[in-house]
């Protein structure tokens, strides 16, 4: 349970700057995929007419994931899909982008599907062609107007058929969203903060009162805005007054990189985090759970450990072991030691049971906040805590725990 060295913010946000790896010609076909062997998820979209399904843009094409955990490949299976975005007025129309596989792989520009992601055709190479888009905003006020980031901000006025450069910034753009009411108003999540433009992207100003890194932003059909801002957490406002409020600041190490609002239920939010995991909320972001449901402690030892965790560990390691949030102190001090996540999203499963119990009872020499619990907790208590922590892990982490994590089959 020792806090690990907090990564510098650029490293935490490497997901946004990392180059795409692959993408080949569109194809159809369905193939089952092991849920626990999912490739990294780059983007997500709601599946039209299937409320219990999500579409996933991955390094292995477009997949469909059901809430029951069934995964199937539906298109672009040889490709790394870096963008997946549904049209706000017709969710059966989707846009994608990416790159062909291999060293000489080419950028594919913008692709379009009119059948719910089953088949894809090229729509435009984009400006500075061919482009690889990672974020796309389609205006609700005028769906023929689109904005995307590649080599700067690009805009299309003909539903994506042709593109022009608008401006060089915002720098390090992570996400874009268009106003629900004004075709010239845009929001950007960027390294420079949560930004707003009222002149179609020519000029930008901070949309909130702090310049903290923002990694995701979305706008609903009624003008409701959700954004993730480092140090603040998930915030919410409504156009045009905004009156920003923090909805949730307990997401731990999770940095939300994409947010979706369910058109059928505005309280239902679905998010992708920087670890490539999907979470959802049914109460406008107040509480979050894994898509398909959280893992729960089944054994008596794990249930006892859950109570011990809530009493002794949750304050630092977060609800269900999601880790310590990137606070203002962590953001401003690269040497700050954050309490790490204890689920299987980071490295907790690289340690065996005895090492984990030792950390609990003896504490950390390099981080005084991780104090020794041996005067408060027994060895049996430590075992119960480890049982609870392991109840948060999936099959891969459980089978690859400890020294086995370096085995080839565990590193894939």
BELNORQUI-V164380 format. One record per backbone hydrogen bond with DSSP energy under -0.5 kcal/mol. NH is the residue of the N-H (numbers start at 1). CO is the residue of the C=O. Records with the same first field share a line. If there is no record, write none. Layout:
NH->CO  CO
This chain:
4->338
6->336
11->8
12->8
13->9
14->11
16->13
17->13  14
18->14
31->73
33->71
37->34
38->35
42->40  57
43->57
45->55
47->53
48->46
50->47
53->50
54->65
55->45
56->63
57->43
58->56  61
59->40
61->58  79
62->75
63->56  61
64->72
65->54
66->70
67->52
69->66
72->64
73->31
74->62
75->62
76->27
79->76
80->22  99
81->58  79
82->80  97
83->97
85->95
87->90  93
93->90
94->92  113
95->85
96->111
97->83
99->22  80
100->106
105->102
108->98
109->131
110->124
111->96
112->121
113->94
116->92
118->115
121->112
123->110
124->110
129->126
131->125
134->149
137->147
139->137  145
140->179
141->179
145->142
146->144  156
147->137
148->154
149->135
150->148  152
153->167  169
154->148
155->164
156->146
159->144
161->158
164->155
166->153
167->153
174->189
175->189
177->187
179->185
183->181
185->182
186->197
187->177
188->195
189->175
190->188  193
191->171  172
192->171
193->190
195->188  193
196->205
197->186
200->184
202->199
205->196
207->194
208->194
214->190
215->228
216->228
218->226
220->224
223->220
225->237
226->218
227->235
228->216
229->227  233
230->213
232->229
233->229
234->248
235->227  233
236->245
237->225
238->242
239->223
242->238
243->241
245->236
247->234  245
248->234
253->322
254->251
256->254
257->272
258->272
260->270
262->260  268
265->262
268->265
269->267  281
270->260
271->279
272->258
273->277
274->255
276->273
279->271
280->289
281->269
284->267
286->283
289->280
291->278
293->290
303->299
304->300
305->301
306->302
307->303
308->304
309->305
310->306
311->307
312->308
313->309
314->309
316->313
317->313
318->314
321->318
322->319
323->317
324->339
326->252
327->325
331->327
332->328
333->329
334->332
336->333
338->4  336
342->321
343->321
344->392
346->343
350->347
351->348
356->352
357->353
358->354
359->355
360->356
361->357
362->358
363->359
364->370
370->367
371->369
373->360
374->361
376->373
377->373
382->378
383->379
384->380
385->381
386->382
387->383
388->384
389->385
390->386
391->387  388
392->388  389
393->390
398->394
399->395
400->396
401->398
402->349
404->401
405->402
406->403
407->404
410->407
411->407  408
412->408
